[in-house]
Amino acid sequence: MEDRFLKEFYGEFLELNREYNEAVAKGKYDEAIDLGIKAMNLLLDVVRKRILESLTSQTAIEIVSDIINYYEKGLAYVEGLREASRKVPLLYAYEAKERALETLARDIRELFSFALGALVMLAEISNLARLSNEN
């Protein structure tokens, strides 16, 4: 695991999360939902490509696969709410958007914590292995 990737991912996520929170605070719910979906896709991509592909334990692979599955279903739910909010009366659209934002806020926070923790551990293990090989 490269330290550079970890820094870049962390910075990119923080910027995206800042934009998401600003959009929510300004009441720009459509923009916030789009940014939240983008953040979830970033997180899911990192978990798939950087964490899952680094694992060798079958049990760990199954658990991380289940985690990915759970958040993909949540993302599909949010995308469904986004589409539904475009086709229903304004009052119901507002309610659907609020539910989408609640789901996104929870899922982004949880998946980011998981991804960052796993990436930090993988980076540390990689550095320890490198140091061990140098000695």
Contacts in CASP RR format, 6 or more apart in sequence:
PFRMAT RR
TARGET T0000
AUTHOR 0000-0000-0000
METHOD contacts of the structure
MODEL  1
MEDRFLKEFYGEFLELNREYNEAVAKGKYDEAIDLGIKAMNLLLDVVRKR
ILESLTSQTAIEIVSDIINYYEKGLAYVEGLREASRKVPLLYAYEAKERA
LETLARDIRELFSFALGALVMLAEISNLARLSNEN
1 50 0 8 1.000
1 54 0 8 1.000
1 119 0 8 1.000
1 122 0 8 1.000
1 123 0 8 1.000
1 125 0 8 1.000
1 126 0 8 1.000
2 123 0 8 1.000
2 126 0 8 1.000
3 123 0 8 1.000
3 127 0 8 1.000
5 50 0 8 1.000
6 119 0 8 1.000
6 120 0 8 1.000
6 123 0 8 1.000
9 46 0 8 1.000
9 119 0 8 1.000
10 116 0 8 1.000
12 42 0 8 1.000
13 39 0 8 1.000
13 42 0 8 1.000
13 43 0 8 1.000
13 112 0 8 1.000
16 35 0 8 1.000
16 36 0 8 1.000
16 38 0 8 1.000
16 39 0 8 1.000
16 42 0 8 1.000
17 39 0 8 1.000
17 108 0 8 1.000
17 112 0 8 1.000
19 35 0 8 1.000
20 32 0 8 1.000
20 35 0 8 1.000
20 36 0 8 1.000
20 39 0 8 1.000
20 104 0 8 1.000
20 108 0 8 1.000
23 29 0 8 1.000
23 31 0 8 1.000
23 32 0 8 1.000
23 35 0 8 1.000
24 32 0 8 1.000
24 101 0 8 1.000
24 105 0 8 1.000
29 94 0 8 1.000
29 97 0 8 1.000
29 98 0 8 1.000
29 101 0 8 1.000
30 82 0 8 1.000
30 97 0 8 1.000
32 101 0 8 1.000
32 104 0 8 1.000
33 78 0 8 1.000
33 82 0 8 1.000
33 97 0 8 1.000
33 100 0 8 1.000
33 101 0 8 1.000
33 104 0 8 1.000
36 78 0 8 1.000
36 104 0 8 1.000
36 108 0 8 1.000
37 75 0 8 1.000
37 78 0 8 1.000
37 79 0 8 1.000
37 82 0 8 1.000
37 104 0 8 1.000
39 104 0 8 1.000
39 108 0 8 1.000
39 112 0 8 1.000
40 71 0 8 1.000
40 75 0 8 1.000
40 78 0 8 1.000
40 104 0 8 1.000
40 107 0 8 1.000
40 108 0 8 1.000
40 111 0 8 1.000
41 75 0 8 1.000
43 71 0 8 1.000
43 108 0 8 1.000
43 111 0 8 1.000
43 112 0 8 1.000
43 115 0 8 1.000
44 68 0 8 1.000
44 71 0 8 1.000
44 72 0 8 1.000
44 75 0 8 1.000
44 111 0 8 1.000
46 115 0 8 1.000
46 119 0 8 1.000
47 64 0 8 1.000
47 67 0 8 1.000
47 68 0 8 1.000
47 111 0 8 1.000
47 114 0 8 1.000
47 115 0 8 1.000
47 118 0 8 1.000
48 68 0 8 1.000
50 119 0 8 1.000
50 122 0 8 1.000
51 64 0 8 1.000
51 115 0 8 1.000
51 118 0 8 1.000
51 119 0 8 1.000
51 122 0 8 1.000
52 61 0 8 1.000
52 64 0 8 1.000
52 65 0 8 1.000
52 68 0 8 1.000
54 122 0 8 1.000
55 61 0 8 1.000
55 64 0 8 1.000
67 111 0 8 1.000
67 114 0 8 1.000
71 107 0 8 1.000
71 110 0 8 1.000
71 111 0 8 1.000
74 103 0 8 1.000
74 107 0 8 1.000
75 107 0 8 1.000
77 103 0 8 1.000
78 100 0 8 1.000
78 103 0 8 1.000
78 104 0 8 1.000
78 107 0 8 1.000
81 96 0 8 1.000
81 97 0 8 1.000
81 99 0 8 1.000
81 100 0 8 1.000
81 103 0 8 1.000
82 96 0 8 1.000
82 97 0 8 1.000
82 100 0 8 1.000
84 93 0 8 1.000
84 96 0 8 1.000
85 92 0 8 1.000
85 93 0 8 1.000
85 94 0 8 1.000
85 96 0 8 1.000
85 97 0 8 1.000
85 100 0 8 1.000
86 93 0 8 1.000
88 96 0 8 1.000
END
